[in-house]
Amino acid sequence: MAYVLTGHGGLDFRGHPIGTDFSSFWAASRLVLTGHAGDAYDQIKHYAAQQAHFGEGVQYYAWFYPPPALLLVAPLGILPYLPSLIIWLAATGAAYVATVYRFIRRSDAIIPILCFPAVLITTIHGQNAFLSTAIIGTGLLMSDRRPFAAGLILGTLCFKPQLAPMLAVVVLARTNWRMALGAALSVSSLLISATLIFGLEVWQQFASIVPVSRLWLEYGVMGFAKMQSAFAAVRLLGGGIGLAYSIQAVVTISAAVLLFMIWRSSISLRLRAGATGAAILLGTPFLLDYDLVLLSLPIAALAAEGLEKGFRPYERTALACAWLLPLMARPAGFAHIPLSPEMVACLLVLIWRRATQEGANAVKPPGDAVPVLSNQSQGTSTAATSRYC
């Protein structure tokens, strides 16, 4: 609130738009509503739309999202800028809180969920990380019971396609073809809708901006300290573009292999969903610090399992460091110390370790037989489990 009150005319005390990146969304919406959706991919015209509201000296905030994202932001420009920003953050923020709460289901978890540092970063930027986290978390938690509906939800992530590839690993690991069908239907519906509403030429205009987005990634136009991927870590340390892509490929493949093994295991759905959040963060080179909202899923999943079944070595320390990571990542980046890839990988490995240990300790009865334990053996089993946890 103080951040808003210290501003004037939609600008904060630094002269930047309140909600910084949201100015890009709102300007794109205004272009859509005036019948010029394709101009969102023309940096000169998109910048002019931002300047028309905030003044000529305002910093430019780019739009690199595919055409289905224009469907998402289209209603935002109906309202004035600040009311639109507030409604956007309130609606997507509520979806984020509800989703993470489903992982842990404890009333005393609400404050840590709300105070997670990535929440503040996303709020200041007016970004869409609340929405992407809600889509991923909700869809994955439905994937066992209602796979087709889960796919329909997960397919809407096509507005931010760099986060989607790890979902294919989930489908393959569980051979969940109903979820894949739902996702395919959802994606195709959004692609067709965007084409029918904005015209086929909007895809040509989008294609023209893709090389620009690659330059922003490779040369760190937004600053490598703000970017949190393995690719950005290599570039932050002075590595070349080729080396950065190679390291990113190794990290992505490694994360995909661990994720596949986790989804093939018998651990709880919330741990599998949490692992997916971590793997998604590791699997894309284009990752900003506000995207670390997605880290709330593995944190909540591991915390819930630890509180119910007992924490294993290093888990408490890892969870505390991961919760603080969004607060430390950018300052550490300015000091040329990349933190995010290692910390996110640590959470993924901890979940994988639970998956392998629980799988090794599981005893499957022959056939369909259900073993009946005596009271004495039940007590012995419970005591052993307590000592192990």
Secondary structure as a PSIPRED ss2 file (coil, helix, strand):
# PSIPRED VFORMAT (PSIPRED V4.0)

   1 M C   1.000  0.000  0.000
   2 A H   0.000  1.000  0.000
   3 Y H   0.000  1.000  0.000
   4 V H   0.000  1.000  0.000
   5 L H   0.000  1.000  0.000
   6 T C   1.000  0.000  0.000
   7 G C   1.000  0.000  0.000
   8 H E   0.000  0.000  1.000
   9 G C   1.000  0.000  0.000
  10 G C   1.000  0.000  0.000
  11 L E   0.000  0.000  1.000
  12 D C   1.000  0.000  0.000
  13 F C   1.000  0.000  0.000
  14 R C   1.000  0.000  0.000
  15 G C   1.000  0.000  0.000
  16 H C   1.000  0.000  0.000
  17 P E   0.000  0.000  1.000
  18 I C   1.000  0.000  0.000
  19 G C   1.000  0.000  0.000
  20 T C   1.000  0.000  0.000
  21 D C   1.000  0.000  0.000
  22 F H   0.000  1.000  0.000
  23 S H   0.000  1.000  0.000
  24 S H   0.000  1.000  0.000
  25 F H   0.000  1.000  0.000
  26 W H   0.000  1.000  0.000
  27 A H   0.000  1.000  0.000
  28 A H   0.000  1.000  0.000
  29 S H   0.000  1.000  0.000
  30 R H   0.000  1.000  0.000
  31 L H   0.000  1.000  0.000
  32 V H   0.000  1.000  0.000
  33 L H   0.000  1.000  0.000
  34 T C   1.000  0.000  0.000
  35 G C   1.000  0.000  0.000
  36 H C   1.000  0.000  0.000
  37 A H   0.000  1.000  0.000
  38 G H   0.000  1.000  0.000
  39 D H   0.000  1.000  0.000
  40 A H   0.000  1.000  0.000
  41 Y H   0.000  1.000  0.000
  42 D C   1.000  0.000  0.000
  43 Q H   0.000  1.000  0.000
  44 I H   0.000  1.000  0.000
  45 K H   0.000  1.000  0.000
  46 H H   0.000  1.000  0.000
  47 Y H   0.000  1.000  0.000
  48 A H   0.000  1.000  0.000
  49 A H   0.000  1.000  0.000
  50 Q H   0.000  1.000  0.000
  51 Q H   0.000  1.000  0.000
  52 A H   0.000  1.000  0.000
  53 H H   0.000  1.000  0.000
  54 F H   0.000  1.000  0.000
  55 G C   1.000  0.000  0.000
  56 E C   1.000  0.000  0.000
  57 G C   1.000  0.000  0.000
  58 V C   1.000  0.000  0.000
  59 Q C   1.000  0.000  0.000
  60 Y C   1.000  0.000  0.000
  61 Y C   1.000  0.000  0.000
  62 A C   1.000  0.000  0.000
  63 W C   1.000  0.000  0.000
  64 F C   1.000  0.000  0.000
  65 Y C   1.000  0.000  0.000
  66 P C   1.000  0.000  0.000
  67 P H   0.000  1.000  0.000
  68 P H   0.000  1.000  0.000
  69 A H   0.000  1.000  0.000
  70 L H   0.000  1.000  0.000
  71 L H   0.000  1.000  0.000
  72 L H   0.000  1.000  0.000
  73 V H   0.000  1.000  0.000
  74 A H   0.000  1.000  0.000
  75 P H   0.000  1.000  0.000
  76 L H   0.000  1.000  0.000
  77 G H   0.000  1.000  0.000
  78 I H   0.000  1.000  0.000
  79 L C   1.000  0.000  0.000
  80 P C   1.000  0.000  0.000
  81 Y H   0.000  1.000  0.000
  82 L H   0.000  1.000  0.000
  83 P H   0.000  1.000  0.000
  84 S H   0.000  1.000  0.000
  85 L H   0.000  1.000  0.000
  86 I H   0.000  1.000  0.000
  87 I H   0.000  1.000  0.000
  88 W H   0.000  1.000  0.000
  89 L H   0.000  1.000  0.000
  90 A H   0.000  1.000  0.000
  91 A H   0.000  1.000  0.000
  92 T H   0.000  1.000  0.000
  93 G H   0.000  1.000  0.000
  94 A H   0.000  1.000  0.000
  95 A H   0.000  1.000  0.000
  96 Y H   0.000  1.000  0.000
  97 V H   0.000  1.000  0.000
  98 A H   0.000  1.000  0.000
  99 T H   0.000  1.000  0.000
 100 V H   0.000  1.000  0.000
 101 Y H   0.000  1.000  0.000
 102 R H   0.000  1.000  0.000
 103 F H   0.000  1.000  0.000
 104 I H   0.000  1.000  0.000
 105 R C   1.000  0.000  0.000
 106 R C   1.000  0.000  0.000
 107 S H   0.000  1.000  0.000
 108 D H   0.000  1.000  0.000
 109 A H   0.000  1.000  0.000
 110 I H   0.000  1.000  0.000
 111 I H   0.000  1.000  0.000
 112 P H   0.000  1.000  0.000
 113 I H   0.000  1.000  0.000
 114 L H   0.000  1.000  0.000
 115 C H   0.000  1.000  0.000
 116 F C   1.000  0.000  0.000
 117 P H   0.000  1.000  0.000
 118 A H   0.000  1.000  0.000
 119 V H   0.000  1.000  0.000
 120 L H   0.000  1.000  0.000
 121 I H   0.000  1.000  0.000
 122 T H   0.000  1.000  0.000
 123 T H   0.000  1.000  0.000
 124 I H   0.000  1.000  0.000
 125 H H   0.000  1.000  0.000
 126 G C   1.000  0.000  0.000
 127 Q C   1.000  0.000  0.000
 128 N C   1.000  0.000  0.000
 129 A H   0.000  1.000  0.000
 130 F H   0.000  1.000  0.000
 131 L H   0.000  1.000  0.000
 132 S H   0.000  1.000  0.000
 133 T H   0.000  1.000  0.000
 134 A H   0.000  1.000  0.000
 135 I H   0.000  1.000  0.000
 136 I H   0.000  1.000  0.000
 137 G H   0.000  1.000  0.000
 138 T H   0.000  1.000  0.000
 139 G H   0.000  1.000  0.000
 140 L H   0.000  1.000  0.000
 141 L H   0.000  1.000  0.000
 142 M C   1.000  0.000  0.000
 143 S C   1.000  0.000  0.000
 144 D C   1.000  0.000  0.000
 145 R C   1.000  0.000  0.000
 146 R C   1.000  0.000  0.000
 147 P H   0.000  1.000  0.000
 148 F H   0.000  1.000  0.000
 149 A H   0.000  1.000  0.000
 150 A H   0.000  1.000  0.000
 151 G H   0.000  1.000  0.000
 152 L H   0.000  1.000  0.000
 153 I H   0.000  1.000  0.000
 154 L H   0.000  1.000  0.000
 155 G H   0.000  1.000  0.000
 156 T H   0.000  1.000  0.000
 157 L H   0.000  1.000  0.000
 158 C H   0.000  1.000  0.000
 159 F H   0.000  1.000  0.000
 160 K C   1.000  0.000  0.000
 161 P H   0.000  1.000  0.000
 162 Q H   0.000  1.000  0.000
 163 L H   0.000  1.000  0.000
 164 A C   1.000  0.000  0.000
 165 P H   0.000  1.000  0.000
 166 M H   0.000  1.000  0.000
 167 L H   0.000  1.000  0.000
 168 A H   0.000  1.000  0.000
 169 V H   0.000  1.000  0.000
 170 V H   0.000  1.000  0.000
 171 V H   0.000  1.000  0.000
 172 L H   0.000  1.000  0.000
 173 A H   0.000  1.000  0.000
 174 R H   0.000  1.000  0.000
 175 T C   1.000  0.000  0.000
 176 N C   1.000  0.000  0.000
 177 W H   0.000  1.000  0.000
 178 R H   0.000  1.000  0.000
 179 M H   0.000  1.000  0.000
 180 A H   0.000  1.000  0.000
 181 L H   0.000  1.000  0.000
 182 G H   0.000  1.000  0.000
 183 A H   0.000  1.000  0.000
 184 A H   0.000  1.000  0.000
 185 L H   0.000  1.000  0.000
 186 S H   0.000  1.000  0.000
 187 V H   0.000  1.000  0.000
 188 S H   0.000  1.000  0.000
 189 S H   0.000  1.000  0.000
 190 L H   0.000  1.000  0.000
 191 L H   0.000  1.000  0.000
 192 I H   0.000  1.000  0.000
 193 S H   0.000  1.000  0.000
 194 A H   0.000  1.000  0.000
 195 T H   0.000  1.000  0.000
 196 L H   0.000  1.000  0.000
 197 I H   0.000  1.000  0.000
 198 F H   0.000  1.000  0.000
 199 G C   1.000  0.000  0.000
 200 L C   1.000  0.000  0.000
 201 E H   0.000  1.000  0.000
 202 V H   0.000  1.000  0.000
 203 W H   0.000  1.000  0.000
 204 Q H   0.000  1.000  0.000
 205 Q H   0.000  1.000  0.000
 206 F H   0.000  1.000  0.000
 207 A H   0.000  1.000  0.000
 208 S H   0.000  1.000  0.000
 209 I H   0.000  1.000  0.000
 210 V H   0.000  1.000  0.000
 211 P H   0.000  1.000  0.000
 212 V H   0.000  1.000  0.000
 213 S H   0.000  1.000  0.000
 214 R H   0.000  1.000  0.000
 215 L H   0.000  1.000  0.000
 216 W H   0.000  1.000  0.000
 217 L H   0.000  1.000  0.000
 218 E H   0.000  1.000  0.000
 219 Y C   1.000  0.000  0.000
 220 G C   1.000  0.000  0.000
 221 V C   1.000  0.000  0.000
 222 M C   1.000  0.000  0.000
 223 G C   1.000  0.000  0.000
 224 F C   1.000  0.000  0.000
 225 A C   1.000  0.000  0.000
 226 K C   1.000  0.000  0.000
 227 M E   0.000  0.000  1.000
 228 Q C   1.000  0.000  0.000
 229 S C   1.000  0.000  0.000
 230 A H   0.000  1.000  0.000
 231 F H   0.000  1.000  0.000
 232 A H   0.000  1.000  0.000
 233 A H   0.000  1.000  0.000
 234 V H   0.000  1.000  0.000
 235 R H   0.000  1.000  0.000
 236 L H   0.000  1.000  0.000
 237 L C   1.000  0.000  0.000
 238 G C   1.000  0.000  0.000
 239 G C   1.000  0.000  0.000
 240 G C   1.000  0.000  0.000
 241 I H   0.000  1.000  0.000
 242 G H   0.000  1.000  0.000
 243 L H   0.000  1.000  0.000
 244 A H   0.000  1.000  0.000
 245 Y H   0.000  1.000  0.000
 246 S H   0.000  1.000  0.000
 247 I H   0.000  1.000  0.000
 248 Q H   0.000  1.000  0.000
 249 A H   0.000  1.000  0.000
 250 V H   0.000  1.000  0.000
 251 V H   0.000  1.000  0.000
 252 T H   0.000  1.000  0.000
 253 I H   0.000  1.000  0.000
 254 S H   0.000  1.000  0.000
 255 A H   0.000  1.000  0.000
 256 A H   0.000  1.000  0.000
 257 V H   0.000  1.000  0.000
 258 L H   0.000  1.000  0.000
 259 L H   0.000  1.000  0.000
 260 F H   0.000  1.000  0.000
 261 M H   0.000  1.000  0.000
 262 I H   0.000  1.000  0.000
 263 W H   0.000  1.000  0.000
 264 R H   0.000  1.000  0.000
 265 S C   1.000  0.000  0.000
 266 S C   1.000  0.000  0.000
 267 I C   1.000  0.000  0.000
 268 S C   1.000  0.000  0.000
 269 L H   0.000  1.000  0.000
 270 R H   0.000  1.000  0.000
 271 L H   0.000  1.000  0.000
 272 R H   0.000  1.000  0.000
 273 A H   0.000  1.000  0.000
 274 G H   0.000  1.000  0.000
 275 A H   0.000  1.000  0.000
 276 T H   0.000  1.000  0.000
 277 G H   0.000  1.000  0.000
 278 A H   0.000  1.000  0.000
 279 A H   0.000  1.000  0.000
 280 I H   0.000  1.000  0.000
 281 L H   0.000  1.000  0.000
 282 L H   0.000  1.000  0.000
 283 G H   0.000  1.000  0.000
 284 T C   1.000  0.000  0.000
 285 P C   1.000  0.000  0.000
 286 F C   1.000  0.000  0.000
 287 L C   1.000  0.000  0.000
 288 L E   0.000  0.000  1.000
 289 D H   0.000  1.000  0.000
 290 Y H   0.000  1.000  0.000
 291 D H   0.000  1.000  0.000
 292 L H   0.000  1.000  0.000
 293 V H   0.000  1.000  0.000
 294 L H   0.000  1.000  0.000
 295 L H   0.000  1.000  0.000
 296 S H   0.000  1.000  0.000
 297 L H   0.000  1.000  0.000
 298 P H   0.000  1.000  0.000
 299 I H   0.000  1.000  0.000
 300 A H   0.000  1.000  0.000
 301 A H   0.000  1.000  0.000
 302 L H   0.000  1.000  0.000
 303 A H   0.000  1.000  0.000
 304 A H   0.000  1.000  0.000
 305 E H   0.000  1.000  0.000
 306 G H   0.000  1.000  0.000
 307 L H   0.000  1.000  0.000
 308 E H   0.000  1.000  0.000
 309 K H   0.000  1.000  0.000
 310 G C   1.000  0.000  0.000
 311 F C   1.000  0.000  0.000
 312 R C   1.000  0.000  0.000
 313 P C   1.000  0.000  0.000
 314 Y C   1.000  0.000  0.000
 315 E H   0.000  1.000  0.000
 316 R H   0.000  1.000  0.000
 317 T H   0.000  1.000  0.000
 318 A H   0.000  1.000  0.000
 319 L H   0.000  1.000  0.000
 320 A H   0.000  1.000  0.000
 321 C H   0.000  1.000  0.000
 322 A H   0.000  1.000  0.000
 323 W H   0.000  1.000  0.000
 324 L H   0.000  1.000  0.000
 325 L H   0.000  1.000  0.000
 326 P H   0.000  1.000  0.000
 327 L H   0.000  1.000  0.000
 328 M H   0.000  1.000  0.000
 329 A H   0.000  1.000  0.000
 330 R H   0.000  1.000  0.000
 331 P H   0.000  1.000  0.000
 332 A H   0.000  1.000  0.000
 333 G H   0.000  1.000  0.000
 334 F H   0.000  1.000  0.000
 335 A C   1.000  0.000  0.000
 336 H C   1.000  0.000  0.000
 337 I C   1.000  0.000  0.000
 338 P C   1.000  0.000  0.000
 339 L C   1.000  0.000  0.000
 340 S H   0.000  1.000  0.000
 341 P H   0.000  1.000  0.000
 342 E H   0.000  1.000  0.000
 343 M H   0.000  1.000  0.000
 344 V H   0.000  1.000  0.000
 345 A H   0.000  1.000  0.000
 346 C H   0.000  1.000  0.000
 347 L H   0.000  1.000  0.000
 348 L H   0.000  1.000  0.000
 349 V H   0.000  1.000  0.000
 350 L H   0.000  1.000  0.000
 351 I H   0.000  1.000  0.000
 352 W H   0.000  1.000  0.000
 353 R H   0.000  1.000  0.000
 354 R H   0.000  1.000  0.000
 355 A H   0.000  1.000  0.000
 356 T H   0.000  1.000  0.000
 357 Q H   0.000  1.000  0.000
 358 E H   0.000  1.000  0.000
 359 G H   0.000  1.000  0.000
 360 A H   0.000  1.000  0.000
 361 N H   0.000  1.000  0.000
 362 A C   1.000  0.000  0.000
 363 V C   1.000  0.000  0.000
 364 K C   1.000  0.000  0.000
 365 P C   1.000  0.000  0.000
 366 P C   1.000  0.000  0.000
 367 G C   1.000  0.000  0.000
 368 D C   1.000  0.000  0.000
 369 A C   1.000  0.000  0.000
 370 V C   1.000  0.000  0.000
 371 P C   1.000  0.000  0.000
 372 V C   1.000  0.000  0.000
 373 L C   1.000  0.000  0.000
 374 S C   1.000  0.000  0.000
 375 N H   0.000  1.000  0.000
 376 Q H   0.000  1.000  0.000
 377 S H   0.000  1.000  0.000
 378 Q H   0.000  1.000  0.000
 379 G H   0.000  1.000  0.000
 380 T H   0.000  1.000  0.000
 381 S H   0.000  1.000  0.000
 382 T H   0.000  1.000  0.000
 383 A H   0.000  1.000  0.000
 384 A H   0.000  1.000  0.000
 385 T H   0.000  1.000  0.000
 386 S H   0.000  1.000  0.000
 387 R H   0.000  1.000  0.000
 388 Y H   0.000  1.000  0.000
 389 C C   1.000  0.000  0.000
